[in-house]
Amino acid sequence: MVTAFVLCGVSPGTERAVLQKLQRISQEAHIIYGQYDLIAKISVDRCEDLEAFISKLRDIKEIQNTHTWITMD
């Protein structure tokens, strides 16, 4: 099992719309404050599935950048 947290920077004013999209494709998603605007949690069986999830994120036009943290437990 691979669990990752993905931090997302989005276009100003699109946080709520992107949050709704993330809630449909991830297990958990939240608006956060700081350098990034949103965080999403995903757990998948294989690294290839994580790659597919990241590709889905990159298809969301309002997401400007991402930073992925993969857990080690």
The 8 nearest C-alpha neighbors of each residue, nearest first, counted from 0:
[[1, 44, 43, 2, 45, 42, 46, 72],
 [0, 2, 43, 42, 44, 45, 3, 46],
 [3, 1, 42, 41, 70, 69, 43, 0],
 [4, 2, 69, 41, 68, 70, 40, 5],
 [3, 5, 40, 68, 39, 67, 69, 41],
 [4, 6, 67, 39, 38, 66, 68, 7],
 [5, 7, 38, 66, 65, 37, 35, 67],
 [8, 6, 65, 37, 35, 64, 36, 38],
 [7, 9, 35, 64, 36, 63, 62, 65],
 [10, 8, 62, 63, 61, 11, 7, 36],
 [9, 11, 61, 13, 12, 62, 63, 8],
 [12, 10, 13, 9, 14, 61, 8, 36],
 [11, 13, 14, 10, 15, 9, 16, 61],
 [14, 12, 16, 11, 15, 10, 17, 9],
 [13, 15, 17, 16, 12, 18, 9, 36],
 [16, 14, 18, 17, 13, 19, 30, 12],
 [15, 17, 19, 13, 18, 14, 20, 12],
 [16, 18, 20, 14, 19, 15, 13, 21],
 [19, 17, 15, 21, 20, 16, 14, 22],
 [20, 18, 22, 16, 17, 21, 15, 23],
 [19, 21, 17, 23, 18, 22, 16, 24],
 [22, 20, 18, 24, 23, 19, 25, 28],
 [21, 23, 19, 20, 25, 28, 24, 18],
 [22, 24, 21, 20, 25, 19, 26, 18],
 [25, 23, 21, 22, 20, 26, 52, 55],
 [26, 24, 41, 27, 22, 21, 23, 40],
 [27, 25, 41, 40, 22, 28, 24, 42],
 [26, 28, 40, 25, 39, 22, 29, 41],
 [29, 27, 39, 38, 22, 21, 40, 18],
 [30, 28, 38, 37, 31, 39, 18, 27],
 [29, 31, 37, 36, 38, 18, 14, 32],
 [32, 30, 37, 36, 29, 33, 38, 35],
 [33, 31, 36, 35, 34, 30, 37, 38],
 [34, 32, 35, 31, 36, 37, 8, 30],
 [33, 35, 36, 32, 8, 31, 7, 6],
 [36, 34, 8, 33, 7, 37, 6, 32],
 [35, 37, 8, 31, 30, 7, 32, 9],
 [38, 36, 30, 7, 31, 29, 6, 35],
 [37, 39, 6, 29, 5, 28, 7, 30],
 [38, 40, 28, 5, 4, 27, 25, 29],
 [41, 39, 4, 27, 26, 3, 25, 28],
 [40, 42, 25, 3, 26, 2, 4, 43],
 [43, 41, 2, 1, 3, 0, 40, 44],
 [44, 42, 1, 45, 0, 48, 49, 2],
 [43, 45, 0, 1, 48, 42, 46, 49],
 [44, 46, 47, 48, 43, 1, 0, 49],
 [45, 47, 49, 48, 50, 1, 44, 43],
 [46, 48, 50, 45, 49, 51, 44, 52],
 [49, 47, 51, 50, 46, 45, 43, 52],
 [48, 50, 52, 46, 51, 47, 53, 43],
 [49, 51, 47, 53, 48, 52, 54, 46],
 [50, 52, 48, 54, 49, 53, 47, 55],
 [53, 51, 49, 55, 54, 50, 48, 56],
 [54, 52, 56, 50, 55, 51, 49, 57],
 [53, 55, 51, 57, 52, 56, 50, 58],
 [56, 54, 52, 58, 53, 57, 51, 59],
 [57, 55, 53, 58, 54, 59, 52, 62],
 [56, 58, 54, 59, 55, 53, 62, 60],
 [57, 59, 55, 56, 60, 54, 62, 53],
 [60, 58, 57, 56, 61, 62, 55, 17],
 [59, 61, 62, 58, 57, 63, 56, 9],
 [62, 60, 10, 9, 59, 63, 13, 17],
 [63, 61, 9, 60, 59, 64, 8, 7],
 [62, 64, 9, 8, 61, 10, 65, 60],
 [65, 63, 8, 62, 7, 66, 9, 57],
 [66, 64, 7, 6, 8, 67, 5, 63],
 [65, 67, 6, 5, 7, 68, 64, 4],
 [68, 66, 5, 4, 6, 69, 65, 3],
 [67, 69, 4, 3, 5, 70, 66, 6],
 [70, 68, 3, 2, 67, 4, 71, 1],
 [71, 69, 2, 3, 72, 68, 1, 4],
 [70, 72, 69, 2, 1, 3, 68, 0],
 [71, 70, 2, 1, 0, 69, 3, 42]]
